[in-house]
Amino acid sequence: MMFKCLGCGNCCRLSPITLLPHEVHMLRREARRLDINVEIKPGYMVYDAVSRSLIVLSYHLELDNKTRRCPFLMSDNKCLLHGRYKPYTCKSFPYVPREIHYIVDRLTKTIAHRSIYGISTACLFVKQHSKKIEELVKLYGIQKIFPNEYKSAHEAETWRKWYMAALTLLWRHGLINLYSDVNVEDARRVNAYDFIVARMIVLRSILLR
């Protein structure tokens, strides 16, 4: 038995959808093309003392205030993003991170993360086949029951590792100075993807001197 989406739309009504920094640009682009209003809020942030800014490592696509569902979900439970760009959180559901921990080590100038994944019981397919899924996962592993979802989750984790590795590299070259426990409310918030790309250009020029 392999996972099959039943089109119930439960996953699109649960909670705000977690986005990686570069996915914000892609979702805003699709929203403009489809003429849909979206509200995207910053999630986890770390403070950089060099630029005096908060680097946003995750975002949340908010549910529509009136319908209480993802703004890209139609009334018939069809997603407008099919055939376009779907966030990793959507593509990996119901195999999603239950917790994501970020570790900022100022001694070694390292930033890393640790994700704990699980199978969401909010999924109708999972509810209907919970016992069978539990048995099969024990026998064959997650990737056999949720192959596409596992692949998407793996890709998302690869991206998170890229963000962590890039920030660590910039930190060790003195271009940033990170703090995880500094709350500067009036500091500007910058998208981690945009921030890293800009700083990498600076780093490249320094290394090529």
Secondary structure as UniProt FT lines:
FT   HELIX           10..12
FT   STRAND          17..19
FT   HELIX           21..34
FT   STRAND          40..42
FT   STRAND          45..48
FT   TURN            49..52
FT   STRAND          53..56
FT   STRAND          59..61
FT   TURN            65..67
FT   TURN            71..72
FT   TURN            75..76
FT   TURN            80..83
FT   HELIX           88..92
FT   TURN            93..94
FT   STRAND          95..105
FT   TURN            106..109
FT   STRAND          110..119
FT   TURN            121..122
FT   HELIX           124..128
FT   HELIX           130..140
FT   HELIX           142..145
FT   HELIX           147..172
FT   TURN            173..174
FT   STRAND          178..179
FT   TURN            185..186
FT   STRAND          188..191
FT   HELIX           192..207
//
